[in-house]
Amino acid sequence: MPTQVSVRSQSSLSRWWRTLRVGYWLGWQIESNWTDPLLFFIYSIARPLGGVLILVFMYHVVARAGGAAMLGFFVVGTACWPFVVRGMMGTAYSLISDREHWRTLRYVYISPISLRAYLVGRALAQATSAVAAAAVTLVFGRWVLGVPMHLATINAPYTAAAFVLGIGAVIALGLIVVSAAVLISGEAWRMPEGVGAALYLVCGAIFPVTVLPPALQALSQAIPLTWWLEAMRRGLLGPAVVRSLPQFTDPTVLGFLAMLTALWVAAALVAFTFAERRARQLGILDRESMY
């Protein structure tokens, strides 16, 4: 009996992994196959550069008094945010587009794969497409804007650990948004963008959370993205950085990020399981809004 259970578990894990890989491949094809590689490369470079130029004007008009440390705060936040946009919002749009635009969700759902693994694969493909934007933003910030980011001050192990945990948190948030999108139709297209805009304001993407009212500061500290952005800034910029959570040490920030990521992953799994079961009971899993 234990041997049969072990074989069944390995088979389920193998099927889950294959589904994730195929979902990743499909997501990447959808993301990058809409034009020739050269045009896609130019688009991937031009879009983040436009965001950086907006950042420069913000810095010179609004926050110049903060010096290079504040500029570094802006640059790292802008470099990391595409992972949130394309990872978290991309997870939701993957399900919505399959349901509303391609009308293939019903076929994906009845196939012998895990819908959750499929969506995670799609989310990872979306996050991969953000690598170029992040790299361009950091390089531009370092060599053109003069952000104090040097090899001697970069804590590579700390940054790598924070990045992996942050991607996990982004995917967890994406599954939570998907859980809500499964149960609604008319507002499903607008909801991910609204959630992303709200997170952009409260998670310290462009300004320290210390400027928020106390109630919003407490809310911000309950969201793993706040700790992720803080950890990425500390890992890349070292001590020369404006801090959103100045009362915490570097190891404490990473520890809170790991704890909150684990909690949000667990919450995402519970929410997605409930939403999927509820949508199936109501017969609305593949309901179209004729958007």
Backbone torsions as a table, in degrees:
resi	resn	phi	psi	omega
1	MET	NA	-47.6	178.0
2	PRO	-59.5	-35.2	179.6
3	THR	-65.6	-40.1	178.7
4	GLN	-64.7	-41.0	178.1
5	VAL	-63.3	-41.7	-179.6
6	SER	-64.1	-43.5	179.3
7	VAL	-63.9	-41.4	179.2
8	ARG	-64.1	-39.6	179.8
9	SER	-65.4	-43.2	178.6
10	GLN	-64.1	-37.6	178.3
11	SER	-64.9	-42.3	179.1
12	SER	-64.6	-41.6	179.6
13	LEU	-65.4	-40.4	178.9
14	SER	-64.1	-42.1	179.4
15	ARG	-65.8	-39.6	178.4
16	TRP	-62.0	-43.1	-178.9
17	TRP	-66.9	-41.5	177.6
18	ARG	-63.1	-39.7	178.7
19	THR	-63.8	-42.1	179.1
20	LEU	-61.9	-43.6	-179.4
21	ARG	-64.4	-41.6	179.2
22	VAL	-68.2	-39.5	176.1
23	GLY	-61.8	-39.6	176.9
24	TYR	-62.9	-47.3	-179.5
25	TRP	-60.1	-45.0	180.0
26	LEU	-63.8	-43.6	179.0
27	GLY	-61.4	-40.2	179.3
28	TRP	-67.4	-38.8	177.7
29	GLN	-62.7	-43.4	179.6
30	ILE	-65.9	-37.6	-176.3
31	GLU	-73.2	-36.8	-169.5
32	SER	-114.2	-9.9	-171.2
33	ASN	-94.6	12.8	-178.0
34	TRP	-82.0	-8.7	179.8
35	THR	-155.0	-179.2	179.4
36	ASP	-74.1	157.2	-174.1
37	PRO	-57.2	-37.9	-178.4
38	LEU	-63.7	-47.0	-179.6
39	LEU	-65.5	-37.8	177.6
40	PHE	-64.2	-39.4	178.0
41	PHE	-64.1	-44.8	178.6
42	ILE	-61.6	-42.8	178.1
43	TYR	-61.8	-41.5	-179.1
44	SER	-65.9	-28.0	178.9
45	ILE	-85.5	-43.6	-174.0
46	ALA	-66.9	-38.3	-176.3
47	ARG	-63.2	-50.5	178.2
48	PRO	-66.4	-32.1	177.4
49	LEU	-63.9	-36.6	175.2
50	GLY	-61.6	-41.5	177.1
51	GLY	-63.6	-38.4	178.9
52	VAL	-66.2	-39.1	179.4
53	LEU	-65.0	-39.1	173.2
54	ILE	-59.8	-40.5	178.8
55	LEU	-60.5	-41.5	-179.6
56	VAL	-61.5	-44.9	179.2
57	PHE	-64.6	-39.9	176.5
58	MET	-59.2	-44.8	-178.0
59	TYR	-62.4	-47.1	-175.8
60	HIS	-72.5	-28.4	-177.3
61	VAL	-91.2	-39.0	-170.7
62	VAL	-104.2	-47.6	-166.1
63	ALA	-120.3	28.1	-176.9
64	ARG	-63.3	-27.7	-178.3
65	ALA	-64.2	-20.0	-178.8
66	GLY	-76.6	-10.8	178.1
67	GLY	71.9	-164.2	-176.6
68	ALA	-64.0	-30.1	179.8
69	ALA	-63.8	-40.7	178.3
70	MET	-69.8	-35.8	177.1
71	LEU	-64.1	-40.1	175.9
72	GLY	-62.1	-37.7	176.2
73	PHE	-58.7	-46.3	179.3
74	PHE	-63.1	-46.6	-173.1
75	VAL	-64.5	-47.2	-178.7
76	VAL	-66.0	-39.8	176.9
77	GLY	-61.6	-41.7	178.9
78	THR	-68.7	-35.1	179.3
79	ALA	-68.7	-36.0	-176.4
80	CYS	-83.0	-27.0	-172.3
81	TRP	-64.3	-32.0	176.3
82	PRO	-56.6	-28.7	176.6
83	PHE	-65.1	-35.2	178.0
84	VAL	-70.6	-47.2	-177.3
85	VAL	-60.9	-48.7	-174.4
86	ARG	-84.4	-26.6	178.5
87	GLY	-82.2	-57.3	-178.0
88	MET	-71.0	-53.1	-179.7
89	MET	-69.8	-32.9	178.7
90	GLY	-65.2	-33.0	176.6
91	THR	-61.7	-46.4	179.9
92	ALA	-65.7	-44.3	-178.5
93	TYR	-68.0	-25.5	176.1
94	SER	-61.3	-47.4	179.3
95	LEU	-68.5	-42.5	-176.6
96	ILE	-66.5	-41.8	-179.8
97	SER	-68.7	-37.0	176.4
98	ASP	-64.6	-34.1	-179.1
99	ARG	-80.9	-43.1	-170.7
100	GLU	-96.9	-41.7	-172.8
101	HIS	-93.6	-56.5	-178.1
102	TRP	-82.1	-23.8	-179.8
103	ARG	56.6	44.9	179.9
104	THR	-115.7	1.0	-175.0
105	LEU	-60.6	-39.5	-178.5
106	ARG	-62.6	-34.7	-179.4
107	TYR	-76.0	-35.6	175.1
108	VAL	-64.9	-40.4	-174.6
109	TYR	-68.9	-37.9	-176.8
110	ILE	-84.6	-6.6	176.9
111	SER	-75.5	156.5	-175.5
112	PRO	-78.4	57.7	177.9
113	ILE	-133.7	168.7	176.3
114	SER	-88.0	120.7	177.7
115	LEU	-61.9	-35.9	179.7
116	ARG	-64.1	-44.0	178.7
117	ALA	-64.6	-38.5	178.5
118	TYR	-60.9	-44.9	-179.4
119	LEU	-69.6	-36.1	176.3
120	VAL	-63.5	-41.3	176.1
121	GLY	-61.4	-42.7	177.1
122	ARG	-62.3	-39.7	179.8
123	ALA	-65.3	-41.2	179.3
124	LEU	-65.4	-35.6	176.1
125	ALA	-64.2	-42.0	177.6
126	GLN	-63.0	-42.4	179.8
127	ALA	-64.7	-36.6	178.5
128	THR	-61.2	-37.0	179.6
129	SER	-67.0	-13.6	178.7
130	ALA	-87.4	-8.1	-177.4
131	VAL	-61.9	-44.2	-179.1
132	ALA	-61.8	-43.3	179.8
133	ALA	-61.8	-42.8	-179.8
134	ALA	-65.4	-44.1	-178.9
135	ALA	-63.5	-44.5	179.6
136	VAL	-62.2	-42.0	-179.4
137	THR	-63.5	-44.3	-179.0
138	LEU	-67.7	-42.5	179.5
139	VAL	-64.6	-44.2	178.5
140	PHE	-62.2	-43.3	179.1
141	GLY	-63.3	-39.4	-178.2
142	ARG	-72.5	-49.2	-169.1
143	TRP	-95.6	-17.9	179.6
144	VAL	-106.7	-45.3	-177.6
145	LEU	-89.5	-15.0	177.6
146	GLY	78.6	32.1	176.2
147	VAL	-64.1	133.8	-177.7
148	PRO	-73.8	73.2	-179.6
149	MET	-124.4	106.8	-174.4
150	HIS	-125.1	155.8	179.7
151	LEU	-59.5	-32.9	-178.1
152	ALA	-68.9	-25.4	-176.9
153	THR	-101.5	-10.2	-179.5
154	ILE	-79.1	125.4	175.6
155	ASN	-94.5	91.5	-171.8
156	ALA	-62.0	-47.7	179.0
157	PRO	-61.0	-41.2	179.1
158	TYR	-63.4	-44.5	-179.1
159	THR	-65.5	-41.4	-179.8
160	ALA	-64.5	-43.1	178.7
161	ALA	-63.5	-42.8	179.2
162	ALA	-64.1	-39.0	-178.9
163	PHE	-64.5	-45.8	-179.8
164	VAL	-62.2	-44.9	178.3
165	LEU	-63.9	-37.6	179.7
166	GLY	-65.0	-40.4	177.6
167	ILE	-63.7	-39.3	175.6
168	GLY	-60.9	-40.7	178.6
169	ALA	-66.7	-39.2	178.9
170	VAL	-62.0	-45.2	-180.0
171	ILE	-65.8	-38.8	177.1
172	ALA	-61.1	-44.4	177.5
173	LEU	-63.1	-38.2	177.6
174	GLY	-62.2	-40.7	178.4
175	LEU	-66.8	-34.2	177.1
176	ILE	-66.2	-42.9	177.5
177	VAL	-64.4	-40.3	176.8
178	VAL	-60.5	-38.6	179.8
179	SER	-59.0	-37.5	176.5
180	ALA	-74.8	-38.0	-178.4
181	ALA	-65.7	-30.5	179.2
182	VAL	-62.2	-31.7	-173.1
183	LEU	-94.8	-4.4	179.4
184	ILE	-128.3	164.1	179.8
185	SER	-130.5	-55.4	-172.2
186	GLY	-60.7	-39.6	-176.7
187	GLU	-100.2	6.2	-173.7
188	ALA	-62.5	-35.6	-178.6
189	TRP	-68.0	-33.6	-176.3
190	ARG	-87.9	-23.6	-173.8
191	MET	-61.4	-47.8	-179.2
192	PRO	-59.0	-39.5	179.0
193	GLU	-65.5	-38.7	177.5
194	GLY	-65.2	-41.8	177.8
195	VAL	-63.7	-42.4	178.7
196	GLY	-62.1	-40.6	179.0
197	ALA	-65.4	-40.1	178.8
198	ALA	-64.8	-42.9	178.5
199	LEU	-65.0	-35.7	179.3
200	TYR	-59.6	-33.3	-178.1
201	LEU	-81.2	-37.0	-170.1
202	VAL	-100.6	-8.7	-174.1
203	CYS	-100.0	7.7	176.8
204	GLY	76.6	34.2	-179.7
205	ALA	-71.8	-39.6	-176.1
206	ILE	-124.4	-8.2	174.6
207	PHE	-149.8	152.9	-178.3
208	PRO	-62.2	144.4	179.7
209	VAL	-69.7	-11.0	178.2
210	THR	-66.1	-17.7	178.9
211	VAL	-84.9	-8.6	-179.5
212	LEU	-78.0	156.9	172.2
213	PRO	-59.7	155.4	-177.0
214	PRO	-53.9	-39.7	-179.2
215	ALA	-63.4	-42.2	179.5
216	LEU	-72.5	-29.7	174.8
217	GLN	-63.6	-42.1	177.8
218	ALA	-63.4	-42.1	177.0
219	LEU	-62.8	-42.1	-178.9
220	SER	-61.5	-39.7	-178.1
221	GLN	-72.9	-11.8	175.9
222	ALA	-89.1	-4.5	-178.1
223	ILE	-105.1	126.4	-176.0
224	PRO	-63.3	-23.9	-179.6
225	LEU	-62.4	-33.4	177.9
226	THR	-60.4	-46.9	-179.9
227	TRP	-70.4	-31.9	178.7
228	TRP	-66.6	-48.9	179.2
229	LEU	-61.3	-39.6	178.3
230	GLU	-63.8	-44.5	-179.9
231	ALA	-65.2	-40.8	179.3
232	MET	-63.8	-39.9	178.3
233	ARG	-65.0	-43.2	180.0
234	ARG	-67.1	-37.7	179.6
235	GLY	-69.1	-37.2	-176.7
236	LEU	-86.7	-33.6	-172.8
237	LEU	-105.4	-14.5	-178.9
238	GLY	70.0	-148.4	-176.9
239	PRO	-68.5	-23.8	-175.5
240	ALA	-82.7	67.7	-178.2
241	VAL	-149.0	141.0	170.6
242	VAL	-73.2	132.1	-171.7
243	ARG	-108.4	136.9	174.1
244	SER	-80.1	-27.1	-177.9
245	LEU	-128.4	68.9	-172.6
246	PRO	-67.4	-17.7	-177.0
247	GLN	-80.1	-5.8	-176.4
248	PHE	-112.1	144.2	175.4
249	THR	-78.9	168.2	-179.0
250	ASP	-59.9	-49.0	178.4
251	PRO	-61.5	-34.6	179.2
252	THR	-66.0	-40.5	178.1
253	VAL	-60.7	-45.5	179.6
254	LEU	-66.0	-37.3	178.2
255	GLY	-64.8	-44.1	177.2
256	PHE	-64.5	-37.1	177.7
257	LEU	-61.9	-44.5	179.4
258	ALA	-64.1	-42.9	-178.6
259	MET	-65.4	-47.2	-178.4
260	LEU	-67.4	-35.7	177.3
261	THR	-62.5	-43.7	178.5
262	ALA	-62.4	-42.0	179.5
263	LEU	-64.7	-42.7	-178.4
264	TRP	-72.1	-31.8	175.0
265	VAL	-64.5	-45.0	177.7
266	ALA	-61.5	-43.7	179.0
267	ALA	-63.7	-37.4	179.5
268	ALA	-65.4	-41.4	179.5
269	LEU	-64.2	-42.7	178.7
270	VAL	-65.3	-45.6	-178.3
271	ALA	-64.0	-42.5	-178.6
272	PHE	-66.8	-41.4	178.5
273	THR	-61.5	-44.5	179.4
274	PHE	-64.4	-46.3	-176.9
275	ALA	-65.1	-40.8	178.9
276	GLU	-63.1	-45.2	-179.7
277	ARG	-65.5	-41.8	-179.5
278	ARG	-65.9	-42.8	179.5
279	ALA	-64.4	-36.6	178.3
280	ARG	-67.8	-39.4	178.7
281	GLN	-64.6	-38.0	-179.1
282	LEU	-82.7	-10.5	-179.2
283	GLY	72.8	29.4	-175.8
284	ILE	-117.3	10.6	-175.3
285	LEU	-58.8	-40.8	179.8
286	ASP	-111.5	25.8	-179.5
287	ARG	-68.6	134.0	-178.9
288	GLU	-103.4	143.7	179.9
289	SER	-96.9	0.3	-176.7
290	MET	59.5	35.0	-179.1
291	TYR	-66.2	NA	NA
